[in-house]
C-alpha cells in the first residue's frame, strides 16, 4: 500500500509548493495561486499526494518559484491498489513559466511509471496566472473523478488489442520524433526492448508503456547524422518535456486502437457478405 505524503515530506521534497508570494518580476496582473492551498482542497475530495517533482533552476534567485508537479491518488486506490491507478496531476509555478492546471494520468505499478493522458482523451482544467478569475477546483475534481472509470475502461481496451511486430515497429517509429530531432538517428527497435520480464507482451497497453519508458528513461544508443558521433540518450527530468512525451505516446496509442477496433468491427460484416 502506498502512503500519502505529509506536508512535512512535501516541503522537504519540493519547497516551491509552499511559496507564499510570486517571483518579483511578474506583472501586477499576475494572479498568485498557492499550490499548498490547492493540495489541501484536493485532499478534501479524498485524493492524496503520493509523488512530487520540481524543476531545476538556472538562476538561484528563482529557487522556490519554479515549475512543480504533484501526483494524487484516490483513497480507493491507496486502500486496494491494482496494477494501474488513475491519478490527478497538478502542475503549477510561481514565476509565470507554467499555467496552473489539473489533469489526469495513469500510474503503472509494475515499473513505477506514469502516463499523462493526452488532450484528445481528456482536456485538463487550466487557469492562467492573469486576471481575477478563480479556478473552480471542486468542478475539476468532480469531473476528473467521474472520468476515472472511463479511463480504467480505456486501459482495459488497450490491453485487449494485440499488435503484430510490424505494427509495434510502426508505433515506435511514430514515437521517436517525440524525443529525438531529425538529425538524431535511433533504431526504432530499441524502443521495443522491454526492461523487465513482465513487459514481454504484445498487447497495445504494454507496448505503449515499454515505448514510453524507453523514451523517458534514456540509455538508447543513436548516431548524430550531422557529426557522425554516437550518443546514448539521457533520462528526461524536465517536467514539460516529460508531459509532451507522455501525451504523445498516449495519443499514438489512441489512433492505433481506433484503427484496430475499426478493422475488427468490419470483420463480421465481411464474413456475412
Steps between C-alpha positions, in 0.01 A plus 500: 500500500634843404510758775394861427761769551465725802547876477838461669610250233364722222693799630821300519461363146365815331519826698344689206159354595500721810601830339267778618582775250575503124840565344580871517514549121139402431257777407231651721244306294649169616253312719688295760372147561636327811583138419480374857154654542382315189654178634303538821179551303567194283555292815149595606369301199692186608790540257837492676849608382729202435777651287648843445757639260642847439716625216855618549582870465776674306482812713527448875260790559222292340537223757159447657307643205567231235265255327374214712281194461296322766338163439192397699344158546145432611426350839351187338820428304720564802297251701474233227774560242468340157756468222396838360366798691346820365663808649438872513792714384545855623741726311591848622779756534541837667716666233244513213673210319207258540126552512335330795303198386366168622488200269482121502769237483562128538746344741627155404621313806712242320758760401421797725423692184234758424317590182340840455170485314500674163274799441317289241380278785438765763539877510667602825376792704725802451514852633757761413659710771340816357179674598252456781349164398519231770538136400204284590690212661181326606378475140839380382524228765142380451542481123833318524360261759207422267753448218691240704288192410496602132879513499518162674282356222732658243797322658316168481424567133866570424596179684260296285651614168785284370764648269716306258867592466459735198229688689722530808783627280271761345399614848868538592578697181210735567621556857866576425442867397345565842849472644757528220558769238532398136882511502514243781459145374375235742394152392126472580561139604677639808169644621343155497755339731326422833690577820333226703352156443144619572513724192556219248148530363353612169190678626470869418507616861824318581666608174398860569656487845822340375542771235415775748744370761785465251447855372502641855758284673769546236803277423388467138795482256496725194704691245510871426459503121664843471819420695511121477547478876334230702299589809292348775180680596463641851200465729235771468474709817341813350132507605358658178698263275387203707138606450545549124642149459235343721213667319649425161542128569143474633365684197674259261355207695154657466537514122625142481210381716249679276648336190515152652149518644364629170660207320358250750152653482489447122594137517151358577348693208772374268433143609125549457552635151 
